[in-house]
Amino acid sequence: MKTPIAWLRDYVDLPHDTQTIVEKLASLGFPVDAIEERPAISGVVVGRITAIEKHPNADRLQICTIDIGGEKPLTIATAATNVAVDQIIPVATIGAVLAGGMKIEPRAMRGVDSQGMLCSAGELGLEAEWFEDGIMQLDVGTRLGADVVSMFRLGDAVLDVDVTSNRVDAMCMLGLARELGAGFGVPVREPDTTVSYGGALIGGDLVQDGELVTDSFDSFDIKVKIESPDCSRFVVQRVSRVRVRTAKAWMRVRLALAGQRPIDNVVDISNFVMLETSQPLHFYDFEKLVDRTLVVRDARDGETMTTLDEADRVLSPAMLVIADGEGPQSIAGLKGGARSEVSAATREIAIEAANFSGPRIRRMSAALGLRTEASTRHEKSLARALTDIGAARAARLLEQEGAVVHMPRGIGAVVGEPPIIDVRKNQIARLLGFDLDNDAAIASLQALGFTATTMLTPELIAMLELEPDDIDEIASFEVQPPPWRSDVTTEIDVIEEIARIAGYDRIPTSIPAVRAQSIDSDAWRLQARVARAVAALGYHEVLTLALQPASIGDRWKASGVDVHSGVVEITNPLSEDQRYMRFSLVPGMLALPIDRMFEIGDIFAEYRGEHIELTTLVFMRRVATPRANAWSDDGFDALKGDALAFVRSVTGRAGDIVRATHAGWHPGICADITVEGKAVATIGALDPRLGAEFEVEDRVYVAQVMLDVLPAYVAPHYAPPSRYPGIVRDLAFIVGEHVAAAALEATVLGASPLVRSARSFDEYRSAAIGADKKSIAIRIGMGRNESTLTDADADAAIASTTILLQAEHGAIIRS
Amino acid sequence: MGLAEQLGALAGELTSALAGVGDMAALEDVRVAFLGRSGKITEVRRGIGKLPPDERASAGKTINDAIVALEDQLAQTQRKLARGALDAELATSIDVTLGATATRTGSLHPVRTTMEDMCAYFERHGFAVLVGPEIESERRAFDALNIPPDHPAREGFDSLYLGGGKLLRPHTSPMQIRAMESHAAPIAVVTPGKVYRRDAVDARHLYQFHQVEGLLVGPDIHFGHLKGMLTGMCRELFGAKQQVRFRPSYFPFTEPSAEIDTSCPACNGAGGECRTCGGSGWLEIGGSGMVHPNVLRNVGYDPDAVSGWAFGCGVERIAMVRYDISDIRSFIENSPSFLEQLA
């Protein structure tokens, strides 16, 4: 919220230094997002034009005689056309510096010595288009010679203050002034709301259509009816003898500094009161209200109105409106209607100061795509008491403009006394970790406008002979918030206020003693272990997006690869690119030009109306060169080695390779890695149809692990090697091309008790071997624990192994 | 020529032969020529047979002594050659500044590293680390956290909805609810994880990012503990000299609530022209506060018996400061240079 320090000073005496104010606001919970420094202006004083003459040598110049309260009037030539005798205007005297850095020096203007310059609002650093075209007009009665910069506090910075949504009471100058008053420990000057009602005397129209329309002498001739529970209170006040004209300079300057364009005195007062008190107001031209009626109700289907922004709006029952006898005259809390708009001809107005349901206004605002200064306040649920305060303040300001004010009428719920909250003293220390004495706690609340008393007076303590510990145990305060603080209703709310005013800085820091608990960190530790295991194999961890456009699923399906389940859809995506949850980590990774990468992330599916979410690891290798032949794949071999190393590292156990087929993988280059018979990972080449559909040039190898199915790590058992030398033999066997190497290994391992290890390490094919045959080389390790193995022992073991291989697999030893 | 003269001459011959030896191969040749099976010493030894039997024993001893002396001579030369070879090796030098052969290592994503470092600090203090689903119920994401349906803050979370009361969690706070609903107090957990907001992506925003939240509930937990633990976390992440300040703020699920600022590590809190902190000298790193009594009641805790605090920090924001990253999109672009530099 744009907050001119100049305006805040109307209510509270603040330090000169901007930074001190900014820091205090931040420490109270109102951080300043930006500080707008004002231009350095000096030497501008208030003057009155006492005479105007035509310039002898220039048609476009006039010579003004200006009284600036001194002994000698100034002679100033001006090109402005809006000057007239008796105007009070800002005068830049010799030596003055104006916005933009212009320095005023004595100069001759076409032969006439000009002793200064009459200033426009722009030259005072204000938004030029928001003020008179020409010389700025000050208020009659302003002391001549007064310094304009200090009078309007034009040197003070304008702050952009961030007000949290619970503090709509502080979305205004007075609210922030109250906070600063409490923070700096200085009193706050509440604005004047006293009026002398003239309504009963001059209002006339006591009787309408032969009937007395109200039983009290208030703003009686406006009939108000609330037909919706979303308006809890409606204060209406009739104001007569209004003269619509330019507002006073002090008000226009404040509004302009706050970023609000001045319009005329009536509109300006409505804006001023909202910016001052938070209560939005609406002013109707009283004479244009059909039947002199205001009804708060839901709009009827198809009902139309033209709003102040000249938009023709078709309404629905979702809209809360205030209607006269003919139709809606404003959309509640959002925008007034054009028909009853205050105009230059307006003579009487009806002030509306209403309290609307925050959620209702928020929904209406969202439905209309319209947010106004008023709606941003209403939607945060204003305190009901502000209706009366806002109306009274507007009445006072209108009275100052010469209008006659009638007594206000409040319809709807009465504004009750704020609740009395019982605050146990010991809760302050319990929750904040530091203690305040009673007086300090009470003083901090009183500074914010709360009343706070304790039953435990010194006399009572003496009478009951209470010890300090007893006092802490039973002491309590009765706290009543001020009427505008509807956010404070419970003990903890009050404790927060005490902490805020005392300052969070005063709370001493300490490290808690954390007690033993039953929650474990297993899932998190597994992720950490998995990530480290894959990174140790040379893979880079990546982070891809979990939301995808429809095209990802469409391309997947178009490739002909199965999708087993439904895709999770977002009902309110920000764009079509983010409508679906990823069902696989693979498509996102395919877009990345990284030769070895991995990601751990959740994938999502919808199955029989339920959402399924699985934390998944994918590691991926990309190889740019084509495969050497149709029966081998070096990329798969590399991935397999990585996957086995990964499984060993994460589970503590060796994995086995089992041929498999899974959607997404090449049907002939795919395997499961099993641990003790249970599949824990799928590895293989990417299905080439997916590669083609996603336009990947490289060969891609994908390992996928569902973290949930990974067996827990078991420390492997150590098997010491035999102390006696063993013998290793490499042998090649010719087998049919469909015989799995793993099957040969299994046979070798079972062939003789002397065989300790069997590892296939080479495959070879050639015409000489035969068209549907292959040669598999196996390294066979043999040994004995109790003695050295002889060549003869080894020969015997190999012989029985060879026989068994031939018997089981038709394997022929290759010479 | 007597035996002694023969041996003396042999020793002399060896001396001159060794003088010309320049490497180990030549030395071996000399050894074979003198002491080998058909070397010169063998010739001498053959002479023993011609001696009278009673002289043979002493002659044998004399020859053996001479062999020892010859071997000693050879050994000396060998040592000299070996030392020479070492000296030659020591005299070599290479350009050690030549570009290194690149070593291939994998890497962890900086978001993970940062998240792990944050959690490790809390684990050391006895907190458990709890991870859980990204699809959540509106009840756990909002209602249980004291954000009823019409609450203005609910919209502020700008969530992505899935229908049927489900949404992508806009914060990891639902994990706090899960922890409290399934466990009695005391509870000390941190909940790292991915969260989603309906946000347009720009240099400061991602619609998918990470948070680390923390929750401590027990019989005598107060705001001072929150300050202590989070000050410790900032010092762990950014250095022992970090200043940390707490400013009042508003969150529906905590009261009193506080924003956590830490002195800007880029300018050490000096502000001025610092781009990282925008000149304020402070960086906002998260929100925190005492768990609202309504939240405690919602999970069946008694706010008069236990109290607690909670905090939440954006991981990417912290990692940006840590690694001097100016555009948050770097985290999801996965450029090889980014991943390798931060490996």
Boltz contact constraints between the chains, C-beta under 6 A:
constraints:
  - contact:
      token1: [A, 26]
      token2: [B, 247]
      max_distance: 6.0
  - contact:
      token1: [A, 29]
      token2: [B, 248]
      max_distance: 6.0
  - contact:
      token1: [A, 29]
      token2: [B, 249]
      max_distance: 6.0
  - contact:
      token1: [A, 164]
      token2: [B, 250]
      max_distance: 6.0
  - contact:
      token1: [A, 165]
      token2: [B, 152]
      max_distance: 6.0
  - contact:
      token1: [A, 166]
      token2: [B, 250]
      max_distance: 6.0
  - contact:
      token1: [A, 359]
      token2: [B, 150]
      max_distance: 6.0
  - contact:
      token1: [A, 380]
      token2: [B, 152]
      max_distance: 6.0
  - contact:
      token1: [A, 431]
      token2: [B, 222]
      max_distance: 6.0
  - contact:
      token1: [A, 431]
      token2: [B, 290]
      max_distance: 6.0
  - contact:
      token1: [A, 431]
      token2: [B, 307]
      max_distance: 6.0
  - contact:
      token1: [A, 432]
      token2: [B, 222]
      max_distance: 6.0
  - contact:
      token1: [A, 432]
      token2: [B, 223]
      max_distance: 6.0
  - contact:
      token1: [A, 433]
      token2: [B, 222]
      max_distance: 6.0
  - contact:
      token1: [A, 433]
      token2: [B, 223]
      max_distance: 6.0
  - contact:
      token1: [A, 433]
      token2: [B, 224]
      max_distance: 6.0
  - contact:
      token1: [A, 492]
      token2: [B, 255]
      max_distance: 6.0
  - contact:
      token1: [A, 492]
      token2: [B, 293]
      max_distance: 6.0
  - contact:
      token1: [A, 496]
      token2: [B, 255]
      max_distance: 6.0
  - contact:
      token1: [A, 496]
      token2: [B, 256]
      max_distance: 6.0
  - contact:
      token1: [A, 499]
      token2: [B, 256]
      max_distance: 6.0
  - contact:
      token1: [A, 500]
      token2: [B, 248]
      max_distance: 6.0
  - contact:
      token1: [A, 504]
      token2: [B, 246]
      max_distance: 6.0
  - contact:
      token1: [A, 507]
      token2: [B, 223]
      max_distance: 6.0
  - contact:
      token1: [A, 507]
      token2: [B, 224]
      max_distance: 6.0
  - contact:
      token1: [A, 508]
      token2: [B, 224]
      max_distance: 6.0
  - contact:
      token1: [A, 509]
      token2: [B, 224]
      max_distance: 6.0
  - contact:
      token1: [A, 509]
      token2: [B, 227]
      max_distance: 6.0
  - contact:
      token1: [A, 509]
      token2: [B, 228]
      max_distance: 6.0
  - contact:
      token1: [A, 509]
      token2: [B, 231]
      max_distance: 6.0
  - contact:
      token1: [A, 510]
      token2: [B, 224]
      max_distance: 6.0
  - contact:
      token1: [A, 510]
      token2: [B, 225]
      max_distance: 6.0
  - contact:
      token1: [A, 510]
      token2: [B, 228]
      max_distance: 6.0
  - contact:
      token1: [A, 511]
      token2: [B, 228]
      max_distance: 6.0
  - contact:
      token1: [A, 512]
      token2: [B, 221]
      max_distance: 6.0
  - contact:
      token1: [A, 512]
      token2: [B, 225]
      max_distance: 6.0
  - contact:
      token1: [A, 514]
      token2: [B, 125]
      max_distance: 6.0
  - contact:
      token1: [A, 514]
      token2: [B, 126]
      max_distance: 6.0
  - contact:
      token1: [A, 514]
      token2: [B, 188]
      max_distance: 6.0
  - contact:
      token1: [A, 515]
      token2: [B, 186]
      max_distance: 6.0
  - contact:
      token1: [A, 517]
      token2: [B, 186]
      max_distance: 6.0
  - contact:
      token1: [A, 517]
      token2: [B, 187]
      max_distance: 6.0
  - contact:
      token1: [A, 517]
      token2: [B, 188]
      max_distance: 6.0
  - contact:
      token1: [A, 518]
      token2: [B, 183]
      max_distance: 6.0
  - contact:
      token1: [A, 519]
      token2: [B, 128]
      max_distance: 6.0
  - contact:
      token1: [A, 519]
      token2: [B, 183]
      max_distance: 6.0
  - contact:
      token1: [A, 519]
      token2: [B, 189]
      max_distance: 6.0
  - contact:
      token1: [A, 521]
      token2: [B, 128]
      max_distance: 6.0
  - contact:
      token1: [A, 521]
      token2: [B, 129]
      max_distance: 6.0
  - contact:
      token1: [A, 523]
      token2: [B, 131]
      max_distance: 6.0
  - contact:
      token1: [A, 524]
      token2: [B, 129]
      max_distance: 6.0
  - contact:
      token1: [A, 524]
      token2: [B, 131]
      max_distance: 6.0
  - contact:
      token1: [A, 531]
      token2: [B, 108]
      max_distance: 6.0
  - contact:
      token1: [A, 535]
      token2: [B, 106]
      max_distance: 6.0
  - contact:
      token1: [A, 535]
      token2: [B, 107]
      max_distance: 6.0
  - contact:
      token1: [A, 535]
      token2: [B, 108]
      max_distance: 6.0
  - contact:
      token1: [A, 538]
      token2: [B, 104]
      max_distance: 6.0
  - contact:
      token1: [A, 538]
      token2: [B, 106]
      max_distance: 6.0
  - contact:
      token1: [A, 539]
      token2: [B, 106]
      max_distance: 6.0
  - contact:
      token1: [A, 540]
      token2: [B, 106]
      max_distance: 6.0
  - contact:
      token1: [A, 540]
      token2: [B, 107]
      max_distance: 6.0
  - contact:
      token1: [A, 540]
      token2: [B, 339]
      max_distance: 6.0
  - contact:
      token1: [A, 541]
      token2: [B, 108]
      max_distance: 6.0
  - contact:
      token1: [A, 541]
      token2: [B, 109]
      max_distance: 6.0
  - contact:
      token1: [A, 542]
      token2: [B, 334]
      max_distance: 6.0
  - contact:
      token1: [A, 543]
      token2: [B, 109]
      max_distance: 6.0
  - contact:
      token1: [A, 543]
      token2: [B, 331]
      max_distance: 6.0
  - contact:
      token1: [A, 543]
      token2: [B, 332]
      max_distance: 6.0
  - contact:
      token1: [A, 545]
      token2: [B, 208]
      max_distance: 6.0
  - contact:
      token1: [A, 546]
      token2: [B, 208]
      max_distance: 6.0
  - contact:
      token1: [A, 570]
      token2: [B, 160]
      max_distance: 6.0
  - contact:
      token1: [A, 571]
      token2: [B, 161]
      max_distance: 6.0
  - contact:
      token1: [A, 571]
      token2: [B, 163]
      max_distance: 6.0
  - contact:
      token1: [A, 572]
      token2: [B, 161]
      max_distance: 6.0
  - contact:
      token1: [A, 574]
      token2: [B, 198]
      max_distance: 6.0
  - contact:
      token1: [A, 592]
      token2: [B, 334]
      max_distance: 6.0
  - contact:
      token1: [A, 594]
      token2: [B, 336]
      max_distance: 6.0
  - contact:
      token1: [A, 602]
      token2: [B, 134]
      max_distance: 6.0
  - contact:
      token1: [A, 611]
      token2: [B, 135]
      max_distance: 6.0
  - contact:
      token1: [A, 613]
      token2: [B, 133]
      max_distance: 6.0
  - contact:
      token1: [A, 613]
      token2: [B, 135]
      max_distance: 6.0
